[in-house]
Amino acid sequence: MQMFTQTQGLVILAVYALMLYAVIWSFSRGFRFSKLNFLVAGREIGKIPAAFSIAATWIWAPSLFVSSEKAYTQGWVGLFWFLVPNISCLILFSFFAKKIRSLFPDGFTLSGYMKERYSKRVHFVYLFALTGLATCSFAVQLLAGGQIISTISGLPYVTVTIILALIPVGYSLYSGLRASIISDFVQMVVILLVGLGVVLGAVYASGGIETVWKGLNGKTGTYTDLFSGDGLNVFYTFGIPVTIGLLSGPFGDQSFWQRAFSIKRKVVQPAFVIAAFVFGVVPLTLSVLGFIAAGTGINIKNTSQVNMEVVANFLPGWVIVPFVYLLLSGLVSTLDSNLSAISSLAGHDILERKKGDSANRRDVLRYSKGSMLILVVGGIAIANIPGLTILYLFLFYGTLRSSTLLPTIITLLKKDVSEVGMFWGIITSLSVGLPIFAYGNLHKVVPMVIGGSLFTVLASGVIVLVVSFAVRKK
């Protein structure tokens, strides 16, 4: 569904990038590089900027489409199982963000804390998981964003992925996490304002609130209850796997631990709680577009682009431009967070493993900024692998972060945890849970999807607890 020419597409991308750079430059002029400033923004980020940054980071590109798609295909039931777990996981994470900051006040990474608590091999497992997630997340944004923007502009897919990857790398190389937080704040404001404006216009043009009300139960009108009929099927096939995957999301993502270490210590928890509700406004708002599509009876073949179809059908053509900026904001906010996350893993953890206490300021600069450039090249390469889908990447990094969920929680809550249990628990979850979960998803075997999800999450935690108990008893 091409909506504008290639030239117009390039102009839209260029204008967006220039506006973003102008704002970031005006707020970060005079930045002086140091490890503390570049990796954790001097640990001086306030509550509201932090909350907006966390919310923007939690909005990855496909999520801007999922709420509309679920509202259209599965009504308010599908929306519920997307919205509630998303909000809940950030609220839950807020307690652990506060906890790690109190236990490790001068930390930079979650993996660094695991090295302090356990050993180099546990540190390596966490470093592998966090680096893998940052890499796959970066590639997923390029893959999803590249497909969408290429479709609506006619620009070659490869060209779009390169442009999207280059937009955040310039300001990220300049001032690191500080630039990411500034851009996140701006992007979150764009998402909220444009989303609200587009939805209000679509509601008015489609016949008012009655149309929305008519579509609340989805296009078939059969999604009327959470735990019966078609609603029960949504719970099994979507609710359980998504809840597990989302709850483990921030726990396995260095982007969120990095923000926990960068926020002013007294407001770490409130910042994450506020972020949960700021984020919630976005899918709740965009879901209205899905209800409009269901209520008006539009037949949409590619349900993942419901919101684009509604905008094209009910609103003037020019509205697609600010809507593309909304999509770009959700995309770039995650890209720059991935860049900042990888820089902290390389500039702190990998550098320490290589040089230890002999590392100097120049080494930090080289490792942290060099890792960003490697991620850009690697992300573009992965996103352009023939036949690769968002599902494949999601399966890989979703399993990575799920495998470390319970070990991380147990570590932050308990003092006497076995190093052996930590290492082998995570290894077991990865080696057994990933194949089961992947096979179930690829072949649509629901019991294997649920079983693989539960095994990946639970096995590592159970092994940690059992081995720790055995060691204490011995």
N, C-alpha and C positions, 0 to 999 in steps of 0.2 A: 504494500500500500504506500506508494511514493507520494509524498505530500509537497515536496519542493525540489528544486533543481540541485545539482551538485554544487554549483557556485553558491547558491543560497545556503546550502549546508555548510560549506567552508566559512562563509561570512558569519553564520550563527555561532559556530564553534570558536572562531577568532574573537568575536565580540565578547563572548562569555569569558574566554581566557583573559582578555585584556582587562575586563571589569574586575575579575577576581584578583589579578595581580596588582591592580591599582589599589584596591582595598588593603590587601596584605602588606604591600610596600608602605602604605601610609601609617600602618599600625606597628610595623616592625623595623622602621628605620633606625639605624645606629646599632643594630644587633651585633653583639660581640661573641664570637664562638668560644664556648667552653663545654666540657662534657656535661656539666649540670644544666646549662642553658639549652644546649642542643637536644639532649635526650629526655629531660624532664621539665623543661621550661622554667628552671630555677625553683621548682616546687612552690610556685606562687600563684597558681591559677585560681581565680575566684569561683564561687558557687554557680552563678548563672552562666558565665561563659563555659565552664566545665560541663554543666548539664546539657547545654545546647550541643557541645562538641560530642559528648557521649551519645546523645540521641541521634545526631547526624551519622556517627560512626556505626550505630546499630542499624541504620537504614542502608541495606545493600541494594544494588540496582534491581534485581528481580522482585524484591519485596514491594516495590512501588506498583507492581503489576499484580502480585498475588492477591492482595485484599480485594481488588476489583474483580478478579477472576473468580475467587471463591464466593463472593457475594452474588455473582451472576449464575454460577453453576450449582452452588450448594447453599445459597441464601445466607441468612444470619447464622446458621449453624456452622458453615464453613468459615465465616468471618470470625466467629467466637474462638474456634480452635487455632486461628492464626493470631488474633489480637491478644487474648488473655495470657497465653504462655509467653509472648514477647514482652509484655509489661511485667509479668510476674518474675521473669528471670533476672531483669535488671534490679528489681526491688530485692530479690534474694541475694544477688551479687553484692549489693551495697554493704551488707553486713560483713562480708569477707574482704571487700576492699578496705573497709575500716580496720579489720583485724590485721591484715598483712602490713598495713601502714604502721600500726602500733608495734608489731613484732619486728619489722624490718624498715624503720623510718628512713634510712638513707639508701634504700634499695633502688634498683633500676628495672629489674625484670623478675618475673615469677621463677624462671629457671635459675636465676642467680640465688634466689632464696632457697631453692631445692638443693643447690650445691652446698650452701651453708649448713643446711639441716642434715644432708645425707652423704652423698658421694659424687664423684665425677661421672660415674656411669648413670646414676639417676639424673644428674644434670644433663648428660648427653641425650637421654630419652626425652626429657622436657624440651631441650633445645631443638631436637629433631621435630617434635610435634608442633612447637610454636613457629618454627621457621617454615615447616611444611604448610601450616594453615595460612600464614601470611602470603606465601607464594601462590597457593591455590586460590585464595580469596582475591588476590590481585588479578589473576588470570580469569576468574569467573566474572569479575566486573567488566573486564575488557571483552570477554566473550559475549556476555549479555548486552552490554552497551553497544558493542560493535554491530551486533545483529540488528538491534532496534534502529540505530541511527543510519546504518547502511540501507535498511529497508525503506525508511521514510525519506531519505535524501538521494538515494541512488549512488552514493559514494562507494567505492570499493571497500569491502570489509577490512582488508589488510590495512588500508590507509587509515580507516577510522580507528582501528585498535592502536596504531602508532600515535595518532594525534591525541587520543584519550590518555595514553600512558605518559605522553610528554607534558600535558597540561599541568599536573601537580608536581612533577619532578623539579622544576625550576625553583619554585618557592620553598619546597621541602629541603632542597640542597642549601638554600640560603639560611633559614633559621629553624629548621627541624620541627620539633613538636609544637613550638610556638606558632609557626606558620599554619600548621595543621589545625590547631584550635581556632585561630582567627578565621580561616577559611570555613571550618565547620559551622561556626556561628553564623556567618553570612549565608551559607548554603541552607542552613536550617530555616532561617528567616524566609529565604526565597521559596523553599518547599511549602512552608505553612501559608504564606500569603498567596502564592500562585494556586496552590491546591484548593484553598478556600474560595478564591475567586472563580476558578473553573467550575467547581462543583455547584456553587450558587447559580452561575449562569446556566449550567446544564439542567438543574432542577427547574428553573423558570422556563427554559425553552422546551422542556419535555412534558409540561403540563402540571408542574407543581408537586407538592409533597404527596399527593395521592398516587402519583406514578411510582414514587419511591416505596410507599407503603405496599403497593400492589406487588412489587418485586421482592419483598423481604424474604419470601420462602424459595427464592431461586427461580430459574426459568421454567422448571417443571412444576413448581408450587408444592413439592412433596417434602421439603426439608422444614419440618414444623417442630421437631423436638430433638433435644441433644442426645437422648439415650434410647430412642425407639425408632423403628422404621428406617428410612434412609439416613436419618441423623445418626443412628447407631453405627451404620457402615462408615460414615465419615469419621466417627470417633476411633474406630479400629484402624482404618487405612490411612488416616491423616492426623487425627488428634494425638494418638499415642506416640507415633514416630516423631512428629513435629515437636511435641512437648519435650520429649527426651533430648532431641537435637538442639532445641532452642535453650533449654535450661543449662546445657553444657556449653553453649555458645561463648559467653564472656569468660567463663572459667578457663577455656582453652585458647584464648585469644590475647596475645601480648598487648594489643591496642588498648584493652580495658585495664589491664594491670599497669601499663605505662601511665595512664591517666590517674590511676589510684596513687601512684608515686609522685605525680606532678601537681595535684590539687593541694591547696592549703589544708594542713592536717585536720583542722577542726571541722571542715565542711565536706570531707570525703563522702560520708554516707548520705547527707542531704542532697549532694549533687547528683548522685546516682538515682535516688528516689525521684527527684524532680525530672531527671532525664527520662525515666520510664513513662511518665505521663505526657511529657512533651512528645516523645516518640509515638505514643498511642493515638494522639490527635491525627497523625498522618494516615495510617491505614484506615482509621475510622472514617476520615473525611473522604478518601479516595474510594472506599467501598460503596459510597453512594452512587458512583458512576456505574458500578456493577448492578446495583438495585434498579437503576434507571433502565439499563439494557434489558433486564429481566421483566420489568414492569411494562415496557413498551413492546415487548415481544420481538426484539431484533434478533435475527438469526446470525450468530457470529461463528464462523468456522474456526478461526484461531483464537480460542478463548483467552490465551495469555495476553492478548492485546485489546481486551474489552475497553479499557479506558481510552485508548487511542480511537477506537471505533465510535464511542459515544461523543468524544470531542469533535470528530470529523462529521458526524451526523447532525448534531444539534447546535454547534457553535460556529461563528464566523471563521474563515480560513486562517486569519492572522493569529488566532488563539493558540494555534499549534506551536508558535515560536516560544511564548512564555512556558508552555507545557514541556517543550524540549529542554528549556532551562531548568525546570523542576527535575526532570529525569537526569540531566547532567549533574545537578547538585547532589542528588542521591548517589550517583556513581562516583564522582570525584572525591566526595567526602570520605568514602571508604578507601579509595586508592591512596590518598595522602596519609590516611591512618596506617595502612599497610606499610608504606614507605617509612614512616616514623617508627613503627614497631620493629621492622627489620634492622633499622639503624641502631636501635637500642640493643638488640640481640647481638649484632656484630660489634658495635662500638664498646660494649661492656663485656658480654659473656665470651664471645669468640676471641676477642682481644686478650682477655685475661687468661684463657686457656693457652694462647700462643705465647704471650710475653710476660704474664704475671704482673708483678709489681714494677717491672722495668718499663712498662708502657708509658708513653708521654702524650702530651697534647696533640702532637702531630700524628701519632699513631691513632688516637681516637678519631681525629678528623678523617684520616685515610680509610679506616675501617668502616666508620658510620656512613660516610658519604659514598664510599665505594660500593657498599652493600646495596644502597638505593639504586645505583646505576645497574648493578647486576640483576636486581629484582625487575627493573624496567625491561631489560633485554630478555630475561627469562620469562616474564609474564607475557610479553608479546609473542615469544616463540611458542609457549604452551597454548595460548589462545588461538593460534593459527595452525594447530595440529589438525590435519584432515579427519573429519568424523568425530572429533571430540565434542561432547555435549556438557551442558551445565550439570546434568545429573551425575556424570562420571566424576567430575571434580568435587561435587558436593558430597558424594559417597566417601571419597578419600579423606577430605579434611573434616567431614562430619564425624567420621570414626576416630580420627586423630584426637579431636577435642573431647569426644565422649569418653575415650579411654582414660583420660587424666582427670575427669570430673571428680569422682569420689576420692581418689588419692589426694587430690589438692585440698578438698574439704576436710578430710580426716587429718591431714598435716596441720591445717590451720586451727583445728579444734582440739587436737590431742598432742601431748608432749612426747610420749613414749611410743613411737611408730617405727616398725622394723624397716631398715633399708632394703633387706632382701625381699620382703613383701612388696615394697614400693616398686622395685625394679621388675620383678617377675609378674606382678599383678598387671602392670601396664603392658608388658610384652605379651602376656596371655590374651588380654582383651584385643590387642591389635592383630595378633596372628590368627585368632579363632573368630572373633566377632566380625572383622571386616569381610572375610569371604562369605559368611552367612548372610549378612546384611546386604552386601552387594548383589549376590545371586538372587535373593528375594526381590529386590527392587528391579533388577534387570528382567526378571522373568515373571514379575507380578504375582509372586507367591506370598500372600499376606502373612501366614504364620511365620515364615522365615524373616520377613521384614520386621515384625514385632519381636520375634525371638532374637534376631541378630542385634537389634537396638538394645534390648534389655541385657543381653549377655555382655555387649561391649561396655555398657555403663556399669553393670553390677559386678562382673567378674573381677575387675581390678580392685574394687573396693572390698569385696569379700575376701580376696586373697590377702590384701593388706591387713585387714582386721584379724583373720585367722592366724597368719604368720606372726603378727605382733603379739597376739595372745599367747601363742605357743612359746615365743621367746621369753615373755615375761614369766610364764609359769615355770619354764626351765631354769 
